[in-house]
Amino acid sequence: MPGLFTQATPHMPGTPTLELTGVSVRYDNTPALEEVSLRVERGEQVAVVGPNGAGKSTLFNVITGILRPTRGSVRIYGSGPHGHICVGYVPQRNRIDWRFPVNVRDVVMMGRVGRIGLLRRPGRNDWAAVEAALAQVGMADFATRQIGELSGGQQQRVFLARALAQEAELLLLDEPLSGLDTPSQEAILAILDNLRRNGITLLIATHDLNQAAAQFHRMLLLNRRVIAYGAPEQVLTPENLRRAYGGQLHIIHTAHGDIAVTDSCCGGGEPPVAQLLGVERAPAPLAQYSRSHTMLDWLIEPLSYGFMWRGLLASVMVGVICSVLGTYVILQGMAFFGDALAHTILPGVVLAYLLGWPLAVGALIFGILSALGIGALSQRGE
């Protein structure tokens, strides 16, 4: 059962897993997505393909609620993207700091946070879900290994295990096969095939058109706009590929058939789109940012992310509550009492953590006991 302040968004019956209607995203007046509309039914698995800078990562950020679209709507099981603990996201490997000192078991446990809730520690069922997820992806023997010590394929399997422990029903994978050798790719694809049999809806971004056509029954060809969406034979037509890749696509005729080769760096004598879009580019030097961003941009830009709004709201609430309580304590001449109470609450939090209780319960019990004790001592002194 989710803990304090955690409430999963309910699923509306009869609705698709994912539905986007006229979604557009712009970075500094540069379009990243334009009028993207698509519908993904429950259990479908879709390969998202397109050139670099086509907006694949931006699309995933919009679906997960990390990024708010400039225009349009996103519906997951009939409601907005926020509050869904059923959505799992595996980002690109180069966006993760693998030096972070955390082991494999703890990484997978992060997938349970939405179900555990705030101010609660993992219970027996949570750890059982973690062990089962690791076993399913063949990583149980690496549970205590530091995440940065693993190979690229093993790291991807750990993040898939995190999504399994999360009990994700919609899973987004951003280029999970990129940079992996053939055995590692085959291991990941085997896991994805197992997810297909379990009815999990999957969107996977990839650059390998042949692999996407062979492994997935539906494809989304994207280049800021939806070029084509449907079965591979309907999507991978010469006309659609020319519209998506332009001069970046070259057809080589061989005795065994035609091979499509894409130059995903740049094409047509123009800089790659990735150099123009904020999310899909490498960090620019600080001097470049200072020339193109005003101080107002620096203040407003973080507010385009939903989690920043939630963090700001939480900070304001904590500040208001603490200021009111602090003023009351001082006006009532209870400053020493408040100081003593604050110090006695900490052991309650520690004890609750060790016993597996909600931390707020431990703090409340010790706070009440401390207040009663201080009151009794005050009356005896009088």
Secondary structure, 3 states (H helix, E strand, C coil): CCCECCCCCCCCCCCCCEEEEEEEEEECCEEEEEEEEEEECCCCEEEEECCCCCCHHHHHHHHHCCCCCCEEEEEECCECCCCCCCEEEECCHHHCCCCCCCEHHHHHHHHHHHHHCECCCCCHHHHHHHHHHHHHCCCHHHCCCEHHHCCHHHHHHHHHHHHHHHCCCEEEEECCCCCCCHHHHHHHHHHHHHHHHCCCEEEEECCCHHHHHHHCCEEEEECCCEEEEECHHHHCCHHHHHHHHHHHEEEEEECCEEEEEECCCCECCECCHHHCCCCCCCCCCHHHHHHHCCHHHHHHHHHHCHHHHHHHHHHHHHHHHHHHHHHHHHHCCCHHHHHHHHHHHHHHHHHHHHHCCCHHHHHHHHHHHHHHHHHHHHHHHC
